[in-house]
Amino acid sequence: MEIQSTKARQIFLAISAAIVWFSVIAQLYLSIVNRLAPVAEALTRFFTYFTIQTNILVATCFTVLLLKPVSDWGKFFSSPRVLTAICTYITFVGLTYNLLLRQLWQPTGLQQVVDELLHSAIPIIFILYWLIFVPKAGLQWKNIFTWLIYPVIYIVIVLIREAISGYYPYPFIDVNNLGYPRVFLNGFGLIITFLLLSSLFVAIGKLMSRNIR
């Protein structure tokens, strides 16, 4: 049973890693081909998106767990706390896009395919991985505050870059149109959303680990 479970996990990781890397690389290609700025600036903008950063994190996680599970990085990405944090981040990507951003544009062709993968399919894939393969007994409520470090740093860095370049990756942090008070309020709302999502995953984890006993 353990061998079959390990094989199923490896197959899941291999397929998932391929899907995520394809999505990220295809989006990079589209960003360069359809750029409205010099290549260097287009690349910088590409990596300022929380969606891209988080999907790269997911791809790296799946790849390391598949190829180097006993390495230091493998042990890091095997941690239930780390996996739950990543699950929170990629779930946030899916929810934010589908609730707030989807109606703002209508991509077609390859862009539509990549869009659906990055914002819908991959969040679902990672949630399934978390539900099926990740041990949850060690999750604690205090973990959620550590998981906030990444999104808080992201918001700060993006606002600093926006002040310098005038480019914003998302409309709800567009200081030029909204002003700082509204952007700070939106940022606070994002942090609250992260806290709620993190709390939800910890609660689910505790419930599932209790039922296993």
LOVOLUM-48014 format. One record per residue: residue number from 0; residue in three letters; y negated, x negated, z negated of N, C-alpha, C in turn. Coordinates in steps of 0.05 Angstrom, whole numbers, always signed. Example, Ala and Ser with C-alpha at 12.3 -4.5 7.8 and 13.67 -1.06 7.14 Angstrom:
<sites>
    i   aa    n_py    n_px    n_pz   ca_py   ca_px   ca_pz    c_py    c_px    c_pz
    0  ALA    +114    -264    -156     +90    -246    -156     +66    -264    -156
    1  SER     +45    -257    -142     +21    -273    -143      -1    -258    -157
</sites>
This chain:
<sites>
    i   aa    n_py    n_px    n_pz   ca_py   ca_px   ca_pz    c_py    c_px    c_pz
    0  MET     +24     -17      +0      +0      +0      +0     -25     -17      +0
    1  GLU     -25     -39     -16     -48     -57     -17     -53     -70      +9
    2  ILE     -31     -79     +23     -34     -92     +48     -45     -73     +69
    3  GLN     -36     -49     +69     -46     -29     +88     -75     -23     +83
    4  SER     -83     -22     +57    -111     -17     +49    -128     -40     +59
    5  THR    -119     -64     +55    -134     -88     +64    -137     -88     +94
    6  LYS    -116     -82    +108    -118     -81    +138    -137     -60    +147
    7  ALA    -136     -36    +135    -155     -15    +142    -183     -23    +137
    8  ARG    -188     -37    +115    -215     -46    +108    -224     -67    +129
    9  GLN    -207     -85    +137    -214    -105    +157    -221     -92    +184
   10  ILE    -205     -72    +192    -211     -58    +217    -237     -44    +215
   11  PHE    -242     -31    +193    -268     -17    +188    -291     -37    +190
   12  LEU    -288     -60    +177    -309     -80    +177    -314     -91    +205
   13  ALA    -293     -96    +220    -295    -108    +247    -310     -88    +266
   14  ILE    -301     -64    +266    -314     -44    +283    -343     -39    +275
   15  SER    -348     -37    +249    -374     -31    +239    -394     -54    +245
   16  ALA    -384     -79    +240    -401    -102    +246    -409    -104    +275
   17  ALA    -390     -98    +293    -395     -98    +321    -416     -77    +329
   18  ILE    -414     -54    +317    -433     -32    +323    -461     -40    +314
   19  VAL    -463     -51    +289    -490     -57    +279    -503     -80    +294
   20  TRP    -487    -101    +300    -499    -123    +315    -507    -115    +343
   21  PHE    -491     -98    +356    -499     -88    +382    -525     -73    +380
   22  SER    -528     -56    +360    -552     -40    +357    -577     -57    +353
   23  VAL    -574     -77    +335    -597     -94    +329    -605    -111    +354
   24  ILE    -585    -122    +367    -591    -139    +390    -602    -123    +413
   25  ALA    -591     -99    +417    -601     -81    +438    -629     -73    +433
   26  GLN    -636     -67    +407    -663     -60    +401    -682     -84    +404
   27  LEU    -673    -108    +398    -689    -132    +403    -695    -134    +433
   28  TYR    -674    -131    +449    -678    -132    +479    -698    -111    +488
   29  LEU    -696     -87    +478    -714     -66    +486    -743     -71    +477
   30  SER    -745     -83    +453    -772     -89    +442    -786    -110    +459
   31  ILE    -770    -129    +470    -782    -150    +486    -789    -139    +514
   32  VAL    -770    -124    +526    -774    -114    +553    -798     -94    +554
   33  ASN    -800     -78    +533    -821     -57    +533    -845     -65    +516
   34  ARG    -849     -90    +511    -870     -99    +493    -898     -93    +504
   35  LEU    -916     -88    +486    -944     -85    +493    -961    -108    +482
   36  ALA    -947    -129    +474    -961    -152    +462    -946    -177    +471
   37  PRO    -957    -201    +467    -943    -226    +474    -916    -227    +460
   38  VAL    -898    -243    +471    -871    -244    +461    -870    -251    +431
   39  ALA    -886    -271    +423    -886    -279    +395    -894    -256    +376
   40  GLU    -915    -242    +384    -924    -219    +368    -903    -197    +369
   41  ALA    -891    -192    +392    -870    -171    +394    -846    -178    +376
   42  LEU    -839    -203    +374    -817    -211    +357    -825    -207    +327
   43  THR    -849    -215    +321    -859    -211    +293    -859    -181    +286
   44  ARG    -868    -165    +304    -868    -136    +298    -840    -125    +295
   45  PHE    -822    -135    +312    -794    -126    +310    -783    -131    +282
   46  PHE    -788    -154    +271    -777    -160    +245    -793    -149    +221
   47  THR    -815    -135    +227    -830    -123    +205    -819     -95    +199
   48  TYR    -802     -84    +216    -791     -57    +211    -770     -58    +189
   49  PHE    -773     -40    +170    -753     -38    +149    -726     -31    +160
   50  THR    -726     -15    +181    -701      -7    +195    -686     -32    +205
   51  ILE    -701     -50    +218    -688     -73    +229    -679     -92    +207
   52  GLN    -695     -97    +188    -688    -115    +166    -663    -105    +152
   53  THR    -662     -79    +147    -639     -68    +132    -614     -67    +149
   54  ASN    -617     -62    +175    -593     -62    +192    -582     -91    +195
   55  ILE    -600    -111    +196    -591    -138    +196    -576    -145    +170
   56  LEU    -587    -135    +148    -573    -139    +123    -545    -126    +123
   57  VAL    -543    -102    +134    -517     -89    +136    -498    -105    +154
   58  ALA    -508    -114    +177    -492    -129    +196    -482    -155    +183
   59  THR    -500    -169    +169    -493    -193    +155    -472    -188    +134
   60  CYS    -476    -167    +118    -457    -160     +97    -429    -155    +109
   61  PHE    -427    -138    +130    -401    -132    +142    -388    -157    +153
   62  THR    -404    -174    +166    -393    -198    +179    -383    -218    +158
   63  VAL    -398    -222    +137    -389    -240    +116    -364    -230    +102
   64  LEU    -363    -204     +96    -339    -193     +83    -315    -194    +101
   65  LEU    -319    -194    +127    -297    -195    +146    -287    -224    +150
   66  LEU    -306    -243    +153    -299    -270    +161    -297    -290    +138
   67  LYS    -314    -286    +118    -316    -305     +95    -315    -291     +68
   68  PRO    -295    -274     +63    -295    -258     +39    -293    -274     +13
   69  VAL    -282    -298     +13    -279    -314     -11    -300    -335     -14
   70  SER    -319    -336      +4    -342    -355      +2    -361    -346     -19
   71  ASP    -381    -362     -25    -402    -354     -44    -416    -329     -34
   72  TRP    -423    -329      -8    -436    -305      +3    -417    -281      +3
   73  GLY    -392    -287      +8    -372    -265      +7    -370    -252     -20
   74  LYS    -371    -269     -41    -370    -259     -68    -396    -243     -74
   75  PHE    -418    -253     -64    -444    -239     -68    -443    -211     -55
   76  PHE    -434    -210     -30    -434    -184     -16    -411    -166     -25
   77  SER    -392    -177     -40    -370    -161     -51    -378    -147     -77
   78  SER    -400    -155     -88    -409    -143    -113    -415    -113    -110
   79  PRO    -404     -96    -126    -410     -67    -124    -440     -62    -127
   80  ARG    -453     -77    -143    -482     -73    -147    -497     -80    -121
   81  VAL    -490    -102    -108    -503    -109     -83    -497     -89     -61
   82  LEU    -472     -80     -59    -464     -61     -39    -478     -34     -43
   83  THR    -481     -26     -68    -494      -1     -74    -524      -3     -68
   84  ALA    -536     -26     -73    -564     -30     -65    -568     -27     -35
   85  ILE    -550     -41     -20    -552     -39      +9    -548     -10     +19
   86  CYS    -529      +3      +6    -524     +31     +13    -549     +48      +8
   87  THR    -563     +43     -13    -588     +57     -19    -609     +51      +3
   88  TYR    -611     +26     +11    -632     +19     +31    -626     +32     +58
   89  ILE    -601     +30     +67    -594     +41     +93    -595     +72     +93
   90  THR    -588     +84     +71    -591    +113     +68    -620    +121     +70
   91  PHE    -637    +105     +57    -666    +111     +59    -676    +109     +88
   92  VAL    -666     +90    +103    -672     +88    +132    -666    +113    +146
   93  GLY    -641    +123    +142    -633    +147    +155    -649    +172    +148
   94  LEU    -653    +175    +122    -668    +199    +112    -697    +198    +122
   95  THR    -710    +175    +119    -738    +173    +127    -742    +179    +157
   96  TYR    -725    +167    +173    -728    +171    +202    -723    +200    +209
   97  ASN    -701    +211    +200    -693    +238    +208    -711    +260    +196
   98  LEU    -723    +255    +174    -740    +275    +161    -770    +272    +169
   99  LEU    -779    +247    +173    -808    +243    +177    -815    +232    +205
  100  LEU    -798    +218    +218    -806    +203    +242    -793    +212    +268
  101  ARG    -771    +226    +266    -756    +233    +291    -774    +249    +310
  102  GLN    -790    +267    +300    -805    +285    +317    -829    +271    +330
  103  LEU    -834    +246    +323    -858    +232    +334    -854    +220    +362
  104  TRP    -828    +219    +371    -823    +208    +398    -797    +218    +408
  105  GLN    -793    +217    +434    -768    +226    +446    -756    +204    +464
  106  PRO    -742    +185    +452    -730    +163    +468    -709    +174    +487
  107  THR    -705    +159    +508    -684    +166    +528    -667    +141    +535
  108  GLY    -645    +146    +548    -628    +124    +558    -617    +107    +535
  109  LEU    -617     +81    +540    -607     +62    +520    -623     +64    +494
  110  GLN    -649     +68    +496    -665     +70    +472    -656     +93    +454
  111  GLN    -649    +115    +466    -639    +138    +451    -613    +131    +437
  112  VAL    -595    +118    +451    -569    +110    +439    -573     +91    +415
  113  VAL    -590     +71    +420    -595     +52    +398    -609     +65    +375
  114  ASP    -627     +83    +381    -642     +97    +360    -623    +113    +342
  115  GLU    -604    +127    +354    -585    +143    +339    -566    +125    +322
  116  LEU    -559    +102    +334    -542     +84    +319    -556     +72    +295
  117  LEU    -580     +62    +299    -595     +49    +277    -602     +68    +254
  118  HIS    -609     +93    +262    -620    +111    +242    -601    +133    +232
  119  SER    -579    +137    +246    -561    +159    +238    -532    +149    +234
  120  ALA    -521    +137    +255    -493    +129    +254    -488    +107    +233
  121  ILE    -504     +86    +233    -499     +64    +215    -503     +72    +186
  122  PRO    -524     +87    +179    -525     +97    +151    -499    +112    +143
  123  ILE    -489    +129    +160    -465    +144    +154    -441    +125    +151
  124  ILE    -440    +105    +169    -418     +85    +168    -418     +70    +141
  125  PHE    -442     +62    +133    -443     +46    +108    -437     +64     +84
  126  ILE    -446     +88     +84    -440    +107     +62    -410    +111     +60
  127  LEU    -396    +114     +83    -367    +117     +84    -354     +93     +72
  128  TYR    -363     +69     +80    -352     +44     +69    -355     +44     +39
  129  TRP    -378     +51     +30    -384     +51      +1    -365     +71     -14
  130  LEU    -362     +94      -2    -346    +115     -15    -316    +107     -16
  131  ILE    -307     +94      +6    -278     +89      +8    -269     +63      -4
  132  PHE    -285     +42      +0    -275     +15      -6    -289      +1     -30
  133  VAL    -311     +11     -39    -327      -4     -60    -319      +6     -88
  134  PRO    -310     -13    -106    -305      -5    -134    -332      +2    -147
  135  LYS    -331     +22    -164    -356     +33    -175    -358     +33    -205
  136  ALA    -337     +23    -218    -337     +25    -247    -359      +9    -261
  137  GLY    -368     -13    -249    -388     -30    -262    -417     -22    -258
  138  LEU    -422      -1    -243    -450      +7    -237    -463     +17    -263
  139  GLN    -489      +9    -267    -504     +17    -290    -531     +28    -282
  140  TRP    -543     +44    -299    -569     +56    -292    -590     +35    -290
  141  LYS    -588     +14    -305    -609      -7    -305    -610     -22    -278
  142  ASN    -588     -20    -263    -587     -34    -237    -609     -24    -217
  143  ILE    -616      +1    -220    -635     +13    -201    -662      +0    -200
  144  PHE    -670     -12    -222    -696     -25    -223    -695     -52    -209
  145  THR    -673     -66    -210    -669     -91    -195    -669     -85    -165
  146  TRP    -657     -63    -157    -655     -56    -129    -683     -49    -117
  147  LEU    -702     -44    -134    -729     -37    -124    -744     -62    -114
  148  ILE    -735     -86    -121    -750    -110    -115    -755    -113     -85
  149  TYR    -733    -109     -69    -736    -112     -40    -756     -92     -28
  150  PRO    -754     -66     -33    -774     -47     -21    -802     -52     -30
  151  VAL    -806     -60     -55    -833     -65     -65    -845     -89     -51
  152  ILE    -830    -111     -49    -839    -135     -35    -845    -128      -6
  153  TYR    -827    -112      +6    -831    -105     +34    -858     -90     +38
  154  ILE    -864     -71     +21    -889     -56     +23    -913     -74     +20
  155  VAL    -912     -92      +1    -935    -110      -4    -940    -128     +20
  156  ILE    -918    -140     +30    -921    -159     +53    -931    -144     +78
  157  VAL    -920    -120     +83    -929    -105    +106    -958     -98    +104
  158  LEU    -967     -90     +81    -996     -83     +77   -1014    -107     +81
  159  ILE   -1005    -130     +72   -1020    -155     +75   -1022    -162    +105
  160  ARG    -999    -160    +119    -999    -167    +147   -1016    -146    +163
  161  GLU   -1014    -121    +155   -1030    -100    +169   -1060    -106    +166
  162  ALA   -1068    -115    +142   -1096    -121    +138   -1105    -144    +156
  163  ILE   -1087    -162    +162   -1094    -186    +178   -1093    -179    +208
  164  SER   -1071    -166    +216   -1066    -162    +245   -1075    -134    +255
  165  GLY   -1077    -115    +237   -1084     -88    +246   -1061     -72    +256
  166  TYR   -1037     -84    +256   -1013     -70    +265    -997     -59    +242
  167  TYR    -989     -34    +244    -972     -21    +223    -946     -12    +235
  168  PRO    -923     -16    +222    -897      -8    +233    -892     +22    +230
  169  TYR    -904     +35    +211    -899     +63    +206    -925     +78    +201
  170  PRO    -927    +103    +210    -952    +118    +208    -960    +124    +179
  171  PHE    -941    +126    +161    -948    +133    +133    -959    +110    +117
  172  ILE    -961     +86    +130    -975     +63    +117    -997     +53    +135
  173  ASP   -1007     +70    +152   -1029     +63    +171   -1056     +65    +156
  174  VAL   -1065     +43    +145   -1090     +42    +130   -1113     +51    +146
  175  ASN   -1114     +43    +172   -1136     +50    +190   -1141     +80    +191
  176  ASN   -1120     +95    +193   -1123    +124    +195   -1122    +139    +168
  177  LEU   -1107    +128    +149   -1103    +142    +124   -1121    +132    +101
  178  GLY   -1128    +107    +102   -1143     +95     +80   -1124     +86     +58
  179  TYR   -1134     +67     +42   -1117     +55     +21   -1108     +75      +0
  180  PRO   -1125     +93     -10   -1115    +112     -30   -1090    +128     -21
  181  ARG   -1091    +138      +4   -1069    +154     +14   -1044    +136     +19
  182  VAL   -1049    +112     +29   -1026     +94     +34   -1013     +86      +8
  183  PHE   -1029     +81     -13   -1018     +74     -39   -1002     +98     -50
  184  LEU   -1012    +122     -46    -998    +146     -55    -972    +149     -40
  185  ASN    -972    +144     -14    -948    +145      +2    -928    +123      -7
  186  GLY    -938     +99     -13    -921     +78     -23    -908     +85     -49
  187  PHE    -923     +98     -66    -912    +107     -92    -890    +128     -87
  188  GLY    -895    +145     -68    -874    +165     -61    -849    +152     -51
  189  LEU    -852    +130     -35    -828    +115     -25    -813    +103     -48
  190  ILE    -827     +92     -67    -814     +79     -90    -799    +101    -106
  191  ILE    -811    +123    -110    -797    +145    -124    -772    +154    -109
  192  THR    -774    +155     -83    -751    +162     -66    -728    +142     -70
  193  PHE    -735    +116     -70    -715     +95     -75    -702     +99    -103
  194  LEU    -718    +105    -123    -707    +109    -150    -688    +133    -150
  195  LEU    -695    +154    -137    -678    +178    -136    -652    +172    -122
  196  LEU    -654    +159     -99    -630    +152     -84    -612    +133    -100
  197  SER    -624    +113    -112    -608     +94    -128    -594    +109    -151
  198  SER    -609    +126    -164    -597    +142    -186    -575    +159    -176
  199  LEU    -578    +171    -153    -557    +188    -141    -531    +172    -137
  200  PHE    -534    +148    -125    -510    +132    -120    -497    +122    -145
  201  VAL    -513    +115    -166    -501    +107    -191    -486    +131    -204
  202  ALA    -499    +155    -202    -486    +178    -213    -460    +184    -199
  203  ILE    -460    +183    -172    -435    +187    -157    -414    +167    -164
  204  GLY    -423    +142    -166    -404    +120    -173    -391    +125    -200
  205  LYS    -408    +132    -220    -397    +137    -247    -378    +161    -246
  206  LEU    -384    +182    -231    -367    +205    -229    -341    +198    -216
  207  MET    -342    +183    -194    -317    +175    -180    -300    +157    -197
  208  SER    -312    +138    -211    -296    +120    -227    -284    +134    -251
  209  ARG    -298    +154    -261    -287    +170    -284    -263    +187    -274
  210  ASN    -265    +198    -250    -243    +214    -239    -218    +197    -234
  211  ILE    -222    +172    -226    -199    +154    -220    -184    +149    -246
  212  ARG    -197    +147    -268    -183    +142    -293    -166    +166    -301
</sites>
